[in-house]
Amino acid sequence: MRSPNIRDLAWLKTVPLSAAVLRASSSVRARVSAELPLPVVSSCSDIPAGAVTLIAAGGGSLMDEAKHFRARHRPALNLVLMPSIWGSGAEASPIVALNRGGAKEIAIGGEFLPDTVIYWPELLATIPPARARRACGDAWSHALEAFLSPLASDTLRAELAALIGEMLSLPLAADPRWFQASARACALQASASVGLVHGIAHALEHPLRARYPEQEWGHARLCSVFLLPVMNLNRAASPKWTDLARRYNIDEQAVWTVLQRLFEPEALAAALPLLNENWMKILRDPCTRTNGALVRARHLEEIALQAAA
Amino acid sequence: MTNTEKLKDLVVDVFLIDPKEFRVDLKREQIETWDSLGVVSLAVGVQETFGQHFTQDEAIGITGIPDVIKVLEARGISFDA
């Protein structure tokens, strides 16, 4: 599987961009357009037939939509991705997660990888601290769930353990080093799968947004909120985490300190009714079924108790 | 709890079947929810419940509950009828 070229904004500005179009999320559109004065499209289906390059600037959903569109409808299009925040690692992943009628549809394939990734650290300046912390939770959930996955090989676990060690040295705040760390976490989880946190995120994102439209219920926040309860569950269900952490020299206490800082108990309490309603759907999710510990029907109660605690 | 009861709990949780549907002679094709991830979840559950890992060959050869019992019995875990 080929890897995308990693470049910066200065490089992109030296490239002839005739026949290029820009698809950008509203949070960064003005900023990106100021640097790259290109025709803007509001959806991939609006890309003109003569376009040669698509530059997609935004979060994981926007980048996944662009990856899917290029692979399925315009394979000759040169795809340049510019993540507006770290966490999803979508810019480096052969996986796309698409919103389809309130459900997540997952597809995997080398054809989804972009040609070029542009990291532009200055875009981080306007990210609110809570959103930055949750993006870190997204990357942490990829790394920890992949590390525990029953599909992870020894080699992959060694790479993930090294990454976890590096992530422990990063702040839970805006820092450009998170771009590379989260891209690596995402690329590694693509080979190992993830676990219950992602099963929950896939099932709850849409209903939580519908029920609490004023709150920021996205994938990254769901990962941050549920990572501690799920890791507590994993640790209690089997000695696997403790054994693997010891074998790969992971500082378990330091990891738990991170999980506690990511955790939002009020948010967990708010999500519980929907967790209850969607629990069977969560149990059937393919990600849940590659969780490090077997997720059983009765575990719903154990997660609920953690909101009370 | 007997080993058969433990296995029943495990199979019910892995495949989300009604406990009344469980039988020790169930084959893969008789469990609608047994898909390609079924053996992965089953292996995780067997490790947690019985402390035993499936080898890759064992995992590939599992086509129903009798195969699970056979592998575990070969490791000294007995199942009463």
Contacts between the chains, C-beta under 8 A, distances in Angstrom:
chain1	res1	chain2	res2	distance
A	150	B	40	5.5
A	150	B	43	6.5
A	150	B	44	5.2
A	151	B	40	6.8
A	237	B	48	6.3
A	238	B	47	7.2
A	238	B	48	4.6
A	240	B	47	7.7
A	280	B	16	7.2
A	283	B	16	6.1
A	284	B	16	6.9
A	284	B	33	7.6
A	286	B	37	6.0
A	289	B	37	4.5
A	289	B	40	6.7
A	289	B	41	4.9
A	290	B	37	6.7
A	290	B	40	6.1
A	290	B	41	7.9
A	291	B	44	7.7
A	292	B	44	7.6
A	293	B	44	6.8
A	293	B	48	6.6
A	294	B	10	7.6
A	294	B	13	6.5
A	294	B	14	6.8
A	294	B	41	6.2
A	294	B	44	4.8
A	294	B	45	4.2
A	294	B	48	5.7
A	296	B	13	4.3
A	297	B	13	6.3
A	297	B	16	7.6
